[in-house]
Amino acid sequence: MKAYPFLHKHPTTGETTLSHGMDLRDWFAGQALTLFQRDCFLRDDEISQYATLAYQMADEMMKARENKHE
């Protein structure tokens, strides 16, 4: 599922194209990362741990969303 699809009109050619937007899972992961902003001075070895955790949280949000629609 995509988040924020939109139509884009090229400023010089006038051609209109559809942008499907980012994956909803990626958007959820980005939102989850805001929880970690308090740790703004992360060590290099911690960054991948936070990224992994953000996607785990995003996966749980996707599951919760599916359960709501059942």
GUMAR-146213 format. One record per residue (C-alpha): x, y, z; residue in three letters. Coordinates in pm, whole numbers, padded with zeros to 5 digits, always signed. Example, Ala and Ser with C-alpha at 12.3 -4.5 7.8 and 13.67 -1.06 7.14 Angstrom:
residues 2
+01230-00450+00780ALA +01367-00106+00714SER 
This chain:
residues 70
+00000+00000+00000MET +00124+00346-00083LYS +00111+00665+00120ALA +00048+01004-00037TYR -00008+00927-00407PRO -00038+01244-00614PHE -00057+01378-00969LEU +00239+01585-01082HIS +00221+01836-01367LYS +00560+01908-01524HIS +00620+02286-01511PRO +00754+02322-01867THR +00595+02040-02069THR +00261+02034-01890GLY +00269+01653-01893GLU +00081+01500-01600THR +00215+01189-01434THR +00105+00986-01133LEU +00347+00940-00845SER +00246+00645-00632HIS +00419+00786-00326GLY +00615+00598-00065MET +00521+00266+00087ASP +00296+00300+00388LEU +00534+00071+00580ARG +00823+00311+00509ASP +00613+00606+00625TRP +00523+00422+00946PHE +00892+00341+01006ALA +00985+00706+00959GLY +00721+00807+01209GLN +00852+00549+01455ALA +01201+00699+01423LEU +01073+01021+01576THR +01053+00831+01905LEU +01431+00809+01901PHE +01503+01176+01839GLN +01590+01223+02203ARG +01897+01009+02131ASP +02032+01254+01875CYS +02393+01156+01941PHE +02383+00793+01834LEU +02695+00586+01792ARG +02746+00430+01448ASP +02680+00081+01587ASP +02342+00194+01725GLU +02196+00337+01404ILE +02117+00001+01245SER +01954-00116+01570GLN +01720+00184+01567TYR +01642+00134+01199ALA +01560-00233+01261THR +01341-00141+01557LEU +01160+00125+01353ALA +01070-00131+01086TYR +00960-00381+01350GLN +00729-00114+01487MET +00607-00035+01135ALA +00530-00403+01076ASP +00323-00408+01395GLU +00137-00096+01280MET +00062-00264+00946MET -00073-00572+01131LYS -00287-00355+01357ALA -00421-00174+01052ARG -00511-00505+00882GLU -00684-00632+01198ASN -00891-00314+01215LYS -01019-00367+00860HIS -01117-00732+00911GLU 
